[in-house]
Amino acid sequence: MPRYFINTLGCKVNRFESDAVGMALTSRGWQETKQPADADVCIINTCTVTGKASVESRHHIRQTIRKNPSAKMVVTGCYAQTEAEEIEKIEGVDAVISHTEKHRLPELVIALHEKGEAHFSEDRNKSCRETEFKGIDVDALGTRTRPLLKVQDGCNAFCSYCIVPHTRGRSRSMPMAEALARLASLGARGFQEVVLTGIHIGCYGLDLTPATSFYALLKQMEEEKPVKRIRLSSMEPMEITDEVIDLITGSSFFCDHVHIPLQSGDDTVLSRMKRPYTTARFKELVTRIHDLSPETAIGADVIIGFPGETEKQFENTCAFLESLPLAYLHVFPFSPRERTPAASFDGRIDGETMKHRTARVRAIGDAAKKRFMEAALGTRADVLVERERDHHTGLLKGVTSQYIPVQFQGDDSLMNQLVPVTLESVSDAGYLTGRREES
């Protein structure tokens, strides 16, 4: 029985696609191994959203080859799309697969193993031009307690700093009937929560014939309710319409968790980023969600040190973040990416200033997270229990609807179940401890 190893870097969409590759190989008689040294074929699913991500991708490729130089090495993902020339310089790489051919990855892996057929996609090193939604032909994925379901891929926005439209291609959607069928399959297999994901998920359906919308998809899912709850991945501000807000805040079917990329709290910087909204619009959006559902966890992405960001503009961002009812922040130092306009912008921020600003905004995020978690103490929440215990404490672990990590005492029969828990204290490790309540 041939064995495969997959290392996934980057976003939830990459994780979904790695799961699909793994399931396809398993259905064809392959066995997964968690150790590259034991594999016949190693697959690295890369990321290049930042310079650090690209460096980490190269590191993982080289490290995996060192651990098992006799294995066939396959590299795919966003770094493989636009920087294949750098990958091909690494001795031991047998295949570089672009996003255009990612749906063929299982058959290409099998051909590489059985016939020694190396494969290098013709459109590697180029911007992805894919316009058709293509999936790997497997049953609905369910390898996690909270499986992912990718319903959209690609992006048409071309923000001035972002490489993703070049690596992923144009926005494209899974047909609604297929999305609903896959969700129903996951529900029939006993999964309690599914994470709906995509690159620019709010654009779902605009490319379909006839065109539909993200709201229409959510509404249909809410009407059918094939699983207990749906968690939404990141949604762009302009796609979170009033009808979407009313739907997700008014139904227990959707998790009380919304992630909205902000990127900057200064309007001039937002304009240079080519972000199509103002801070006033963003605050109005967050305030409306909070007013309708105060218990909802609202998170945001922030890019620090965008070229030309002045001290005053940075202070505007800090003050703006502190004015919002946020539950957490994801903070990223600006990273210039080739093929994007911002890579050539003047006014690059020096390293020490970047480090100081990043640390300060992360501290704002830490304070917001602490306040949000403390506010949950004494309340009762349904915790979706994961399939394995915490390695350090031995306790059951899971997440609430708000994505708060929780640990508590209980037996293994509670795994993959929604369990009512009273939240009692905040641990030093950043999770809540609780007490199971009898339902």
DRENDO-1510 file (C-alpha; in Angstrom, 1 decimal, always signed):
<recs>
REC; n; res; u; v; w
REC; 1; MET; +0.0; +0.0; +0.0 .
REC; 2; PRO; +1.7; +3.3; -1.1 .
REC; 3; ARG; +1.9; +6.0; +1.5 .
REC; 4; TYR; +1.5; +9.8; +1.2 .
REC; 5; PHE; +2.4; +12.7; +3.4 .
REC; 6; ILE; +0.8; +16.2; +3.0 .
REC; 7; ASN; +2.1; +19.4; +4.6 .
REC; 8; THR; -0.3; +22.3; +4.3 .
REC; 9; LEU; +0.7; +25.9; +4.7 .
REC; 10; GLY; -1.6; +29.0; +4.6 .
REC; 11; CYS; -5.3; +29.4; +4.5 .
REC; 12; LYS; -8.4; +27.3; +5.1 .
REC; 13; VAL; -8.9; +26.9; +1.3 .
REC; 14; ASN; -5.5; +25.2; +1.1 .
REC; 15; ARG; -6.5; +23.0; +4.0 .
REC; 16; PHE; -9.7; +22.0; +2.2 .
REC; 17; GLU; -7.8; +21.2; -1.0 .
REC; 18; SER; -5.3; +19.1; +0.9 .
REC; 19; ASP; -8.1; +17.2; +2.6 .
REC; 20; ALA; -9.6; +16.5; -0.8 .
REC; 21; VAL; -6.3; +15.2; -2.2 .
REC; 22; GLY; -5.8; +13.0; +0.8 .
REC; 23; MET; -9.3; +11.5; +0.6 .
REC; 24; ALA; -8.9; +10.9; -3.1 .
REC; 25; LEU; -5.7; +9.0; -2.6 .
REC; 26; THR; -7.1; +7.1; +0.4 .
REC; 27; SER; -10.1; +6.0; -1.7 .
REC; 28; ARG; -7.6; +4.6; -4.3 .
REC; 29; GLY; -5.8; +2.5; -1.8 .
REC; 30; TRP; -3.2; +4.8; -0.4 .
REC; 31; GLN; -2.4; +5.3; +3.2 .
REC; 32; GLU; -1.6; +8.6; +4.9 .
REC; 33; THR; +1.4; +9.0; +7.1 .
REC; 34; LYS; +2.2; +11.9; +9.4 .
REC; 35; GLN; +6.0; +11.4; +9.0 .
REC; 36; PRO; +7.6; +12.4; +5.7 .
REC; 37; ALA; +10.3; +9.8; +6.3 .
REC; 38; ASP; +7.7; +7.0; +5.9 .
REC; 39; ALA; +6.1; +8.3; +2.7 .
REC; 40; ASP; +6.5; +7.2; -0.9 .
REC; 41; VAL; +5.2; +10.6; -2.1 .
REC; 42; CYS; +5.4; +13.9; -0.2 .
REC; 43; ILE; +3.1; +16.8; -1.1 .
REC; 44; ILE; +3.8; +20.4; +0.0 .
REC; 45; ASN; +0.8; +22.7; -0.4 .
REC; 46; THR; +2.4; +26.1; -0.3 .
REC; 47; CYS; +1.5; +29.7; +0.5 .
REC; 48; THR; +2.9; +33.0; -0.7 .
REC; 49; VAL; +0.6; +35.6; +0.7 .
REC; 50; THR; +3.6; +37.2; +2.5 .
REC; 51; GLY; +7.3; +37.1; +2.1 .
REC; 52; LYS; +7.5; +35.1; +5.3 .
REC; 53; ALA; +5.0; +32.5; +3.9 .
REC; 54; SER; +7.2; +32.1; +0.8 .
REC; 55; VAL; +10.3; +31.6; +2.9 .
REC; 56; GLU; +8.5; +29.0; +5.0 .
REC; 57; SER; +7.3; +27.2; +1.9 .
REC; 58; ARG; +10.9; +26.9; +0.6 .
REC; 59; HIS; +12.0; +25.8; +4.1 .
REC; 60; HIS; +9.4; +23.0; +4.3 .
REC; 61; ILE; +10.2; +21.8; +0.8 .
REC; 62; ARG; +13.9; +21.5; +1.6 .
REC; 63; GLN; +13.3; +20.0; +5.0 .
REC; 64; THR; +11.0; +17.3; +3.7 .
REC; 65; ILE; +13.5; +16.4; +1.0 .
REC; 66; ARG; +16.2; +16.0; +3.7 .
REC; 67; LYS; +14.0; +13.8; +5.8 .
REC; 68; ASN; +13.2; +11.5; +2.9 .
REC; 69; PRO; +15.4; +12.0; -0.2 .
REC; 70; SER; +14.1; +8.8; -1.8 .
REC; 71; ALA; +10.4; +10.0; -1.8 .
REC; 72; LYS; +8.8; +11.7; -4.8 .
REC; 73; MET; +8.3; +15.4; -4.1 .
REC; 74; VAL; +5.2; +17.2; -5.3 .
REC; 75; VAL; +4.8; +21.0; -4.7 .
REC; 76; THR; +1.6; +22.8; -5.3 .
REC; 77; GLY; -0.3; +25.8; -3.9 .
REC; 78; CYS; +0.1; +29.6; -4.4 .
REC; 79; TYR; +3.9; +29.7; -4.1 .
REC; 80; ALA; +4.1; +27.0; -6.8 .
REC; 81; GLN; +1.8; +29.1; -9.0 .
REC; 82; THR; +3.9; +32.2; -9.3 .
REC; 83; GLU; +7.4; +31.2; -8.1 .
REC; 84; ALA; +7.9; +27.8; -9.7 .
REC; 85; GLU; +11.3; +28.8; -11.0 .
REC; 86; GLU; +12.6; +29.1; -7.5 .
REC; 87; ILE; +11.1; +25.7; -6.5 .
REC; 88; GLU; +12.6; +24.0; -9.6 .
REC; 89; LYS; +16.1; +25.0; -8.5 .
REC; 90; ILE; +15.7; +22.8; -5.4 .
REC; 91; GLU; +17.2; +19.4; -6.1 .
REC; 92; GLY; +14.7; +16.6; -5.4 .
REC; 93; VAL; +11.5; +18.3; -6.6 .
REC; 94; ASP; +9.7; +16.0; -9.0 .
REC; 95; ALA; +6.5; +17.9; -9.8 .
REC; 96; VAL; +5.2; +21.5; -9.6 .
REC; 97; ILE; +1.4; +21.7; -10.0 .
REC; 98; SER; -0.4; +25.0; -10.6 .
REC; 99; HIS; -3.9; +25.9; -9.4 .
REC; 100; THR; -5.2; +25.3; -12.9 .
REC; 101; GLU; -4.3; +21.6; -12.5 .
REC; 102; LYS; -4.7; +21.2; -8.8 .
REC; 103; HIS; -8.0; +19.2; -9.3 .
REC; 104; ARG; -5.9; +16.6; -11.1 .
REC; 105; LEU; -3.4; +16.3; -8.3 .
REC; 106; PRO; -4.4; +12.7; -7.1 .
REC; 107; GLU; -4.0; +11.2; -10.6 .
REC; 108; LEU; -0.7; +13.1; -11.1 .
REC; 109; VAL; +0.6; +11.8; -7.8 .
REC; 110; ILE; -0.4; +8.2; -8.7 .
REC; 111; ALA; +1.3; +8.5; -12.2 .
REC; 112; LEU; +4.4; +9.9; -10.5 .
REC; 113; HIS; +4.6; +7.0; -8.1 .
REC; 114; GLU; +3.7; +4.2; -10.5 .
REC; 115; LYS; +5.3; +5.3; -13.7 .
REC; 116; GLY; +7.8; +7.9; -12.6 .
REC; 117; GLU; +6.0; +10.6; -14.6 .
REC; 118; ALA; +7.3; +13.9; -13.4 .
REC; 119; HIS; +4.9; +16.8; -14.1 .
REC; 120; PHE; +5.4; +20.5; -14.3 .
REC; 121; SER; +2.3; +22.6; -15.1 .
REC; 122; GLU; +2.7; +24.7; -18.2 .
REC; 123; ASP; +1.2; +27.8; -16.6 .
REC; 124; ARG; +3.5; +27.7; -13.6 .
REC; 125; ASN; +5.4; +31.0; -13.0 .
REC; 126; LYS; +2.4; +32.8; -14.5 .
REC; 127; SER; -0.6; +34.6; -13.0 .
REC; 128; CYS; -3.4; +32.1; -12.7 .
REC; 129; ARG; -6.2; +32.8; -15.3 .
REC; 130; GLU; -8.6; +30.1; -14.1 .
REC; 131; THR; -12.3; +31.1; -14.5 .
REC; 132; GLU; -14.0; +27.7; -13.9 .
REC; 133; PHE; -14.7; +26.2; -10.5 .
REC; 134; LYS; -13.0; +22.8; -10.4 .
REC; 135; GLY; -13.0; +20.4; -7.5 .
REC; 136; ILE; -11.3; +17.1; -6.8 .
REC; 137; ASP; -13.8; +14.3; -7.3 .
REC; 138; VAL; -14.4; +13.0; -3.8 .
REC; 139; ASP; -17.3; +12.6; -1.5 .
REC; 140; ALA; -18.0; +15.6; +0.8 .
REC; 141; LEU; -15.0; +16.1; +3.0 .
REC; 142; GLY; -15.1; +15.0; +6.6 .
REC; 143; THR; -11.6; +14.4; +8.1 .
REC; 144; ARG; -12.0; +16.9; +11.0 .
REC; 145; THR; -14.4; +17.6; +13.8 .
REC; 146; ARG; -15.3; +20.8; +11.9 .
REC; 147; PRO; -14.9; +19.9; +8.2 .
REC; 148; LEU; -14.3; +22.6; +5.6 .
REC; 149; LEU; -16.5; +23.2; +2.6 .
REC; 150; LYS; -15.0; +25.4; -0.2 .
REC; 151; VAL; -17.8; +26.9; -2.2 .
REC; 152; GLN; -15.8; +29.7; -4.0 .
REC; 153; ASP; -12.3; +30.3; -5.3 .
REC; 154; GLY; -10.4; +33.2; -6.7 .
REC; 155; CYS; -10.6; +37.0; -6.4 .
REC; 156; ASN; -11.4; +39.9; -8.7 .
REC; 157; ALA; -10.5; +42.7; -6.3 .
REC; 158; PHE; -6.8; +43.3; -7.0 .
REC; 159; CYS; -6.1; +45.3; -3.8 .
REC; 160; SER; -2.8; +47.1; -4.3 .
REC; 161; TYR; -0.8; +44.9; -1.9 .
REC; 162; CYS; -2.4; +41.4; -2.6 .
REC; 163; ILE; -0.9; +38.6; -4.7 .
REC; 164; VAL; -3.9; +36.3; -4.3 .
REC; 165; PRO; -5.7; +37.3; -7.6 .
REC; 166; HIS; -2.5; +36.3; -9.4 .
REC; 167; THR; -2.1; +33.0; -7.6 .
REC; 168; ARG; -5.8; +32.0; -7.5 .
REC; 169; GLY; -7.3; +33.5; -10.6 .
REC; 170; ARG; -10.8; +34.9; -11.1 .
REC; 171; SER; -13.7; +34.5; -8.7 .
REC; 172; ARG; -15.7; +31.3; -9.4 .
REC; 173; SER; -18.3; +29.4; -7.5 .
REC; 174; MET; -19.4; +25.9; -6.8 .
REC; 175; PRO; -23.0; +25.4; -8.2 .
REC; 176; MET; -25.5; +25.8; -5.4 .
REC; 177; ALA; -27.1; +22.4; -5.8 .
REC; 178; GLU; -23.6; +20.8; -5.4 .
REC; 179; ALA; -22.8; +22.9; -2.3 .
REC; 180; LEU; -26.1; +21.9; -0.7 .
REC; 181; ALA; -25.6; +18.3; -1.5 .
REC; 182; ARG; -22.1; +18.2; -0.1 .
REC; 183; LEU; -23.4; +19.9; +3.1 .
REC; 184; ALA; -26.2; +17.4; +3.4 .
REC; 185; SER; -23.6; +14.5; +3.0 .
REC; 186; LEU; -21.6; +15.9; +5.9 .
REC; 187; GLY; -24.7; +16.2; +8.0 .
REC; 188; ALA; -25.7; +12.6; +7.2 .
REC; 189; ARG; -22.3; +11.4; +8.4 .
REC; 190; GLY; -22.8; +13.0; +11.8 .
REC; 191; PHE; -20.8; +16.2; +11.6 .
REC; 192; GLN; -22.2; +19.0; +13.9 .
REC; 193; GLU; -20.5; +22.0; +12.4 .
REC; 194; VAL; -19.2; +22.9; +8.9 .
REC; 195; VAL; -16.9; +25.8; +8.1 .
REC; 196; LEU; -17.9; +27.5; +4.8 .
REC; 197; THR; -14.9; +28.8; +3.1 .
REC; 198; GLY; -13.6; +30.5; +0.0 .
REC; 199; ILE; -11.0; +33.1; -1.2 .
REC; 200; HIS; -13.6; +35.9; -1.6 .
REC; 201; ILE; -16.7; +34.1; -0.3 .
REC; 202; GLY; -19.0; +37.2; -0.5 .
REC; 203; CYS; -18.8; +37.1; -4.3 .
REC; 204; TYR; -20.3; +33.6; -4.3 .
REC; 205; GLY; -22.7; +33.0; -7.2 .
REC; 206; LEU; -22.1; +36.2; -9.2 .
REC; 207; ASP; -20.4; +34.1; -11.9 .
REC; 208; LEU; -23.0; +31.4; -12.1 .
REC; 209; THR; -25.7; +31.1; -14.8 .
REC; 210; PRO; -28.2; +32.3; -13.7 .
REC; 211; ALA; -26.4; +34.4; -11.2 .
REC; 212; THR; -27.2; +34.1; -7.5 .
REC; 213; SER; -25.7; +35.5; -4.3 .
REC; 214; PHE; -24.0; +34.6; -1.1 .
REC; 215; TYR; -27.2; +35.5; +0.8 .
REC; 216; ALA; -29.2; +33.2; -1.4 .
REC; 217; LEU; -26.8; +30.3; -0.6 .
REC; 218; LEU; -26.9; +31.0; +3.2 .
REC; 219; LYS; -30.7; +31.4; +3.1 .
REC; 220; GLN; -31.1; +28.0; +1.4 .
REC; 221; MET; -28.7; +26.3; +3.8 .
REC; 222; GLU; -30.6; +27.9; +6.8 .
REC; 223; GLU; -33.9; +26.6; +5.5 .
REC; 224; GLU; -32.6; +23.0; +5.0 .
REC; 225; LYS; -30.4; +22.9; +8.1 .
REC; 226; PRO; -28.5; +19.6; +7.2 .
REC; 227; VAL; -26.0; +20.2; +10.1 .
REC; 228; LYS; -26.4; +21.8; +13.5 .
REC; 229; ARG; -24.4; +24.9; +12.7 .
REC; 230; ILE; -22.4; +26.7; +10.0 .
REC; 231; ARG; -19.3; +28.8; +10.7 .
REC; 232; LEU; -18.5; +31.4; +8.1 .
REC; 233; SER; -14.9; +32.2; +7.1 .
REC; 234; SER; -13.6; +35.7; +6.4 .
REC; 235; MET; -16.1; +38.0; +4.6 .
REC; 236; GLU; -15.2; +41.3; +2.9 .
REC; 237; PRO; -17.0; +44.4; +4.3 .
REC; 238; MET; -18.8; +45.4; +1.1 .
REC; 239; GLU; -20.3; +41.9; +0.7 .
REC; 240; ILE; -21.8; +41.8; +4.2 .
REC; 241; THR; -25.2; +43.3; +3.3 .
REC; 242; ASP; -28.0; +44.2; +5.7 .
REC; 243; GLU; -29.8; +41.0; +4.6 .
REC; 244; VAL; -26.8; +38.9; +5.3 .
REC; 245; ILE; -26.4; +40.5; +8.8 .
REC; 246; ASP; -30.1; +40.0; +9.6 .
REC; 247; LEU; -29.9; +36.4; +8.6 .
REC; 248; ILE; -26.7; +35.4; +10.4 .
REC; 249; THR; -27.5; +37.3; +13.6 .
REC; 250; GLY; -31.1; +36.1; +13.7 .
REC; 251; SER; -30.5; +32.4; +13.4 .
REC; 252; SER; -28.8; +29.9; +15.7 .
REC; 253; PHE; -27.8; +27.9; +12.6 .
REC; 254; PHE; -24.9; +30.4; +12.0 .
REC; 255; CYS; -22.1; +30.6; +14.6 .
REC; 256; ASP; -21.8; +33.8; +16.5 .
REC; 257; HIS; -18.5; +34.6; +14.8 .
REC; 258; VAL; -17.8; +37.0; +12.0 .
REC; 259; HIS; -14.3; +37.8; +10.6 .
REC; 260; ILE; -14.0; +41.0; +8.5 .
REC; 261; PRO; -10.8; +42.2; +7.0 .
REC; 262; LEU; -10.2; +45.9; +7.9 .
REC; 263; GLN; -6.5; +46.3; +6.9 .
REC; 264; SER; -6.2; +49.9; +8.1 .
REC; 265; GLY; -8.0; +52.3; +10.3 .
REC; 266; ASP; -7.0; +55.3; +8.2 .
REC; 267; ASP; -9.0; +56.4; +5.1 .
REC; 268; THR; -6.0; +57.6; +3.2 .
REC; 269; VAL; -4.2; +54.3; +3.6 .
REC; 270; LEU; -7.3; +52.4; +2.8 .
REC; 271; SER; -7.6; +54.3; -0.5 .
REC; 272; ARG; -3.9; +53.6; -1.4 .
REC; 273; MET; -4.6; +49.9; -0.6 .
REC; 274; LYS; -7.5; +50.0; -3.1 .
REC; 275; ARG; -9.9; +48.9; -0.4 .
REC; 276; PRO; -13.5; +49.9; -1.5 .
REC; 277; TYR; -14.8; +51.3; +1.8 .
REC; 278; THR; -14.1; +53.9; +4.5 .
REC; 279; THR; -13.5; +53.6; +8.2 .
REC; 280; ALA; -17.0; +55.1; +8.7 .
REC; 281; ARG; -18.6; +52.3; +6.7 .
REC; 282; PHE; -16.6; +49.6; +8.5 .
REC; 283; LYS; -17.6; +51.0; +11.9 .
REC; 284; GLU; -21.2; +51.2; +10.9 .
REC; 285; LEU; -21.0; +47.5; +9.8 .
REC; 286; VAL; -19.4; +46.3; +13.0 .
REC; 287; THR; -21.7; +48.4; +15.2 .
REC; 288; ARG; -24.8; +47.0; +13.5 .
REC; 289; ILE; -23.7; +43.4; +14.0 .
REC; 290; HIS; -22.8; +44.1; +17.7 .
REC; 291; ASP; -26.1; +45.9; +18.4 .
REC; 292; LEU; -28.1; +43.0; +16.9 .
REC; 293; SER; -26.0; +40.3; +18.5 .
REC; 294; PRO; -23.7; +41.6; +21.4 .
REC; 295; GLU; -22.4; +38.0; +22.0 .
REC; 296; THR; -21.1; +37.7; +18.5 .
REC; 297; ALA; -17.3; +37.5; +18.2 .
REC; 298; ILE; -16.1; +40.0; +15.6 .
REC; 299; GLY; -12.5; +39.7; +14.4 .
REC; 300; ALA; -10.5; +41.7; +11.9 .
REC; 301; ASP; -7.3; +41.6; +9.9 .
REC; 302; VAL; -4.9; +44.6; +10.0 .
REC; 303; ILE; -1.8; +45.3; +7.9 .
REC; 304; ILE; +0.8; +47.3; +9.6 .
REC; 305; GLY; +3.4; +49.5; +8.0 .
REC; 306; PHE; +1.9; +49.9; +4.5 .
REC; 307; PRO; +4.3; +52.0; +2.4 .
REC; 308; GLY; +3.9; +55.7; +3.2 .
REC; 309; GLU; +2.0; +55.1; +6.5 .
REC; 310; THR; +2.7; +58.1; +8.6 .
REC; 311; GLU; +2.9; +58.2; +12.4 .
REC; 312; LYS; -0.4; +60.0; +12.4 .
REC; 313; GLN; -2.1; +57.4; +10.1 .
REC; 314; PHE; -0.8; +54.7; +12.4 .
REC; 315; GLU; -2.2; +56.4; +15.4 .
REC; 316; ASN; -5.5; +56.7; +13.6 .
REC; 317; THR; -5.5; +53.0; +13.1 .
REC; 318; CYS; -4.8; +52.3; +16.8 .
REC; 319; ALA; -7.6; +54.7; +17.9 .
REC; 320; PHE; -10.0; +53.2; +15.4 .
REC; 321; LEU; -9.3; +49.7; +16.6 .
REC; 322; GLU; -9.8; +50.6; +20.2 .
REC; 323; SER; -13.2; +52.2; +19.4 .
REC; 324; LEU; -14.6; +49.0; +18.0 .
REC; 325; PRO; -16.3; +46.1; +19.8 .
REC; 326; LEU; -13.8; +43.6; +18.5 .
REC; 327; ALA; -13.1; +40.1; +20.0 .
REC; 328; TYR; -9.6; +39.6; +18.4 .
REC; 329; LEU; -7.2; +40.8; +15.7 .
REC; 330; HIS; -5.0; +39.1; +13.1 .
REC; 331; VAL; -2.1; +41.4; +12.6 .
REC; 332; PHE; +0.3; +41.3; +9.7 .
REC; 333; PRO; +3.4; +43.5; +8.9 .
REC; 334; PHE; +3.3; +44.7; +5.3 .
REC; 335; SER; +5.1; +42.4; +3.0 .
REC; 336; PRO; +5.9; +43.5; -0.6 .
REC; 337; ARG; +4.8; +41.0; -3.2 .
REC; 338; GLU; +6.0; +41.0; -6.8 .
REC; 339; ARG; +3.3; +41.7; -9.4 .
REC; 340; THR; +1.5; +44.0; -7.0 .
REC; 341; PRO; +1.5; +47.9; -7.3 .
REC; 342; ALA; +2.4; +48.3; -3.6 .
REC; 343; ALA; +5.7; +46.5; -4.1 .
REC; 344; SER; +7.0; +49.6; -5.9 .
REC; 345; PHE; +5.4; +52.2; -3.6 .
REC; 346; ASP; +7.7; +54.8; -2.0 .
REC; 347; GLY; +7.9; +55.3; +1.8 .
REC; 348; ARG; +8.8; +51.8; +2.9 .
REC; 349; ILE; +8.7; +51.6; +6.7 .
REC; 350; ASP; +12.0; +50.7; +8.4 .
REC; 351; GLY; +12.3; +47.5; +10.4 .
REC; 352; GLU; +12.4; +48.9; +13.9 .
REC; 353; THR; +9.3; +51.1; +13.3 .
REC; 354; MET; +7.5; +48.1; +11.8 .
REC; 355; LYS; +8.4; +46.0; +14.8 .
REC; 356; HIS; +7.2; +48.6; +17.2 .
REC; 357; ARG; +3.9; +49.3; +15.4 .
REC; 358; THR; +3.1; +45.6; +14.9 .
REC; 359; ALA; +3.7; +44.9; +18.6 .
REC; 360; ARG; +1.5; +47.7; +19.7 .
REC; 361; VAL; -1.5; +46.6; +17.5 .
REC; 362; ARG; -1.1; +43.0; +18.6 .
REC; 363; ALA; -1.3; +44.3; +22.2 .
REC; 364; ILE; -4.6; +46.0; +21.3 .
REC; 365; GLY; -5.8; +42.7; +19.9 .
REC; 366; ASP; -4.7; +40.8; +23.0 .
REC; 367; ALA; -6.6; +43.2; +25.2 .
REC; 368; ALA; -9.7; +42.9; +23.1 .
REC; 369; LYS; -9.5; +39.1; +23.2 .
REC; 370; LYS; -9.1; +39.1; +27.0 .
REC; 371; ARG; -12.1; +41.4; +27.5 .
REC; 372; PHE; -14.2; +39.3; +25.2 .
REC; 373; MET; -13.3; +36.0; +27.0 .
REC; 374; GLU; -13.8; +37.5; +30.4 .
REC; 375; ALA; -17.2; +38.8; +29.4 .
REC; 376; ALA; -18.2; +35.2; +28.6 .
REC; 377; LEU; -17.5; +33.9; +32.1 .
REC; 378; GLY; -20.6; +32.7; +33.9 .
REC; 379; THR; -22.5; +32.1; +30.7 .
REC; 380; ARG; -23.5; +28.7; +29.3 .
REC; 381; ALA; -22.3; +27.8; +25.8 .
REC; 382; ASP; -22.6; +24.8; +23.5 .
REC; 383; VAL; -19.0; +23.5; +22.9 .
REC; 384; LEU; -18.3; +21.3; +19.9 .
REC; 385; VAL; -15.8; +18.8; +21.4 .
REC; 386; GLU; -12.9; +17.8; +19.2 .
REC; 387; ARG; -11.9; +14.2; +18.5 .
REC; 388; GLU; -8.8; +14.2; +20.7 .
REC; 389; ARG; -8.0; +15.5; +24.2 .
REC; 390; ASP; -5.6; +18.4; +25.0 .
REC; 391; HIS; -2.1; +16.8; +25.1 .
REC; 392; HIS; -1.0; +18.9; +28.1 .
REC; 393; THR; -4.1; +18.9; +30.3 .
REC; 394; GLY; -5.8; +15.6; +29.3 .
REC; 395; LEU; -9.1; +17.5; +29.3 .
REC; 396; LEU; -11.7; +17.5; +26.5 .
REC; 397; LYS; -11.3; +20.5; +24.3 .
REC; 398; GLY; -13.5; +22.3; +21.8 .
REC; 399; VAL; -14.9; +25.7; +20.7 .
REC; 400; THR; -18.0; +27.7; +21.3 .
REC; 401; SER; -20.2; +29.3; +18.7 .
REC; 402; GLN; -18.0; +32.4; +19.2 .
REC; 403; TYR; -14.9; +30.3; +18.5 .
REC; 404; ILE; -13.7; +30.6; +22.1 .
REC; 405; PRO; -11.5; +27.6; +23.0 .
REC; 406; VAL; -12.8; +25.7; +26.0 .
REC; 407; GLN; -11.5; +22.7; +28.1 .
REC; 408; PHE; -13.5; +20.7; +30.6 .
REC; 409; GLN; -13.8; +17.3; +32.3 .
REC; 410; GLY; -15.7; +14.6; +30.5 .
REC; 411; ASP; -15.5; +11.1; +28.9 .
REC; 412; ASP; -14.7; +10.3; +25.3 .
REC; 413; SER; -18.3; +9.7; +24.4 .
REC; 414; LEU; -18.7; +13.5; +24.2 .
REC; 415; MET; -16.3; +13.8; +21.3 .
REC; 416; ASN; -17.8; +15.3; +18.1 .
REC; 417; GLN; -20.8; +16.4; +20.1 .
REC; 418; LEU; -22.2; +19.8; +21.1 .
REC; 419; VAL; -22.0; +19.8; +24.8 .
REC; 420; PRO; -23.5; +22.5; +27.1 .
REC; 421; VAL; -20.7; +24.0; +29.3 .
REC; 422; THR; -20.8; +26.7; +31.9 .
REC; 423; LEU; -17.7; +28.9; +31.4 .
REC; 424; GLU; -15.8; +29.5; +34.6 .
REC; 425; SER; -12.3; +30.9; +34.2 .
REC; 426; VAL; -9.6; +32.1; +31.8 .
REC; 427; SER; -6.4; +30.0; +31.8 .
REC; 428; ASP; -3.0; +31.4; +31.4 .
REC; 429; ALA; -2.7; +29.5; +28.1 .
REC; 430; GLY; -5.5; +31.5; +26.5 .
REC; 431; TYR; -8.5; +29.2; +26.8 .
REC; 432; LEU; -11.5; +29.0; +29.0 .
REC; 433; THR; -12.1; +26.2; +31.5 .
REC; 434; GLY; -15.7; +25.1; +32.1 .
REC; 435; ARG; -18.1; +22.7; +33.8 .
REC; 436; ARG; -20.3; +20.4; +31.8 .
REC; 437; GLU; -24.0; +21.0; +32.3 .
REC; 438; GLU; -26.5; +18.2; +32.1 .
REC; 439; SER; -28.9; +18.9; +29.2 .
</recs>
